[in-house]
Amino acid sequence: MSMTTWQIDSAHSSANFSIKHMMIAKVHGGFEKLSGTLQYDPADVTKSSIEATIDAASINTREAQRDGHLKSADFFDVEKYPTINFKSKKVERDGDDLKVTGDLTIHGVTKEVVLDVEGPSTEMKDPYGNTKIGISATTKIKRKDFGLTWNAALEAGGVLVGDDVSISLDVQFAKKA
């Protein structure tokens, strides 16, 4: 087997996050538009690579006013920084799973992150004859590391928005013909 090219199937993929709100409970959200390419070598997974792009304006926390604020210059500033990008630099085996190290760019700031990846799954044919595989990945980042520093102090102490962001990705890929 050799290197195979796979495209992200955005209709069957999600990029989600959670962050503490008012130091009480986590607020969950996601991005609805993502695209990208996986170069996958099942014989030697360390030769594999992935590039992905998220449309920052596709953020959805199921609350329109909050989404508007998140798109503003206080947070993602989608007018100036319309995309969030990831480009892998290294893929390593970690038992049955993978560790994918790469550059994550948010709000014009690039930092190295490590994704803990389950998969890829076994190849399957969908009802339309397309060959698919899937992965699940997680990581944690500090939003301040990416210049996302807006916050508000709470009367009772503490802050409105936490710094630690948990990210979870569930991505389905279609084999490129």
C-alpha positions in Angstrom: 0.0 0.0 0.0 1.1 3.5 -0.6 0.1 7.0 0.3 -3.6 7.7 -0.2 -5.3 11.1 -0.4 -8.5 11.7 1.6 -10.7 14.8 1.8 -12.6 15.9 4.9 -16.3 15.1 4.5 -17.6 18.2 6.2 -21.2 17.0 6.3 -20.1 14.2 8.6 -17.4 15.9 10.6 -17.3 18.3 13.6 -14.9 20.5 15.3 -16.1 21.3 18.9 -14.8 23.1 21.9 -15.8 23.7 25.5 -14.7 26.5 27.9 -15.7 27.4 31.5 -18.2 30.3 31.7 -18.4 32.3 35.0 -16.1 29.7 36.6 -19.2 27.5 37.0 -20.0 25.3 34.0 -18.7 24.7 30.6 -20.2 26.2 27.5 -20.0 24.0 24.4 -19.7 25.2 20.8 -18.4 24.2 17.4 -17.6 25.2 13.9 -19.9 24.1 11.1 -17.5 24.5 8.1 -14.3 22.6 7.9 -12.2 21.3 5.0 -8.9 19.7 4.5 -6.8 16.8 3.2 -5.2 13.8 4.8 -2.2 12.1 3.2 -2.4 8.6 4.7 0.1 5.8 4.5 -1.2 2.8 6.4 2.1 0.9 5.9 4.0 3.7 7.7 1.7 6.0 9.5 4.6 8.3 10.4 4.8 9.4 6.7 1.1 10.6 6.9 0.2 14.3 7.2 -3.0 16.4 7.5 -3.9 20.0 6.7 -7.3 21.4 7.8 -9.1 24.7 7.6 -12.0 25.9 9.7 -14.2 28.8 8.7 -14.1 30.9 11.9 -17.4 32.7 11.1 -19.1 29.3 11.2 -18.9 29.2 15.0 -22.1 28.0 16.6 -22.7 28.0 20.4 -26.5 27.8 19.9 -26.9 31.5 21.2 -26.9 34.1 18.4 -25.8 37.0 20.6 -22.8 35.1 22.0 -21.9 33.9 18.5 -21.9 37.5 17.3 -19.6 38.5 20.1 -17.2 35.6 19.4 -17.0 36.6 15.8 -16.1 40.2 16.8 -12.7 41.8 17.3 -13.0 40.9 21.1 -12.4 37.2 20.1 -11.9 35.6 16.7 -12.1 38.8 14.7 -13.4 36.9 11.7 -13.1 39.9 9.4 -9.4 40.0 9.9 -8.8 36.3 10.6 -11.4 34.3 8.6 -9.9 30.9 9.1 -8.4 28.6 11.8 -5.7 26.4 10.3 -3.9 23.2 11.3 -0.9 21.7 9.5 0.8 18.6 10.9 4.5 18.3 11.3 4.8 14.8 12.9 2.7 11.7 13.2 3.7 9.1 15.8 2.2 5.8 17.0 1.0 5.9 20.6 -0.1 2.3 21.3 -3.2 1.7 19.2 -3.6 5.5 18.8 -1.7 8.4 17.3 -0.1 11.6 18.4 -0.2 14.3 15.7 2.0 17.3 16.3 1.3 20.4 14.2 0.9 24.1 13.9 -2.4 25.5 14.9 -3.2 29.1 13.8 -6.0 31.0 15.5 -6.4 34.8 15.4 -3.2 35.1 13.4 -1.1 33.4 16.1 0.6 30.0 15.3 1.4 27.6 18.2 2.5 24.0 18.2 -0.2 21.6 19.6 -0.4 17.8 20.0 -3.6 16.0 19.0 -4.4 12.7 20.7 -5.9 10.7 17.8 -8.1 7.6 17.9 -8.1 5.9 14.5 -8.1 6.0 11.6 -10.9 3.5 11.5 -11.1 0.6 9.0 -12.1 1.7 5.5 -15.9 1.4 4.8 -18.0 2.0 1.7 -21.0 4.4 2.2 -24.3 3.7 0.4 -23.1 5.7 -2.5 -19.9 3.7 -3.1 -17.5 6.2 -1.5 -14.7 4.8 0.6 -14.6 6.5 4.1 -12.4 6.4 7.2 -12.8 8.4 10.4 -10.8 9.7 13.3 -11.5 11.3 16.7 -9.0 13.7 18.2 -8.7 15.8 21.3 -6.4 18.5 22.6 -6.4 21.4 25.1 -5.1 24.9 24.5 -5.0 28.2 26.4 -6.9 30.8 24.5 -4.6 33.6 25.7 -1.7 31.8 23.9 -3.5 32.7 20.7 -4.2 36.4 21.6 -7.8 35.7 22.6 -7.5 37.7 25.8 -10.9 39.4 26.2 -12.5 38.9 29.6 -14.7 40.5 32.2 -14.2 40.5 36.0 -17.1 39.1 38.0 -18.4 41.0 41.0 -18.0 37.9 43.2 -14.4 37.4 42.0 -13.0 35.5 39.1 -13.6 36.0 35.4 -16.4 35.5 32.9 -14.5 33.3 30.4 -11.9 30.6 31.3 -8.6 30.3 29.6 -8.5 26.5 29.1 -10.2 25.3 25.9 -10.9 21.6 25.4 -11.1 20.8 21.7 -12.6 17.6 20.2 -12.7 16.6 16.6 -14.7 13.9 14.9 -13.7 13.7 11.3 -14.8 11.5 8.4 -12.7 11.4 5.3 -13.6 10.3 1.8 -11.0 8.7 -0.4 -10.1 11.0 -3.3 -10.6 9.4 -6.6 
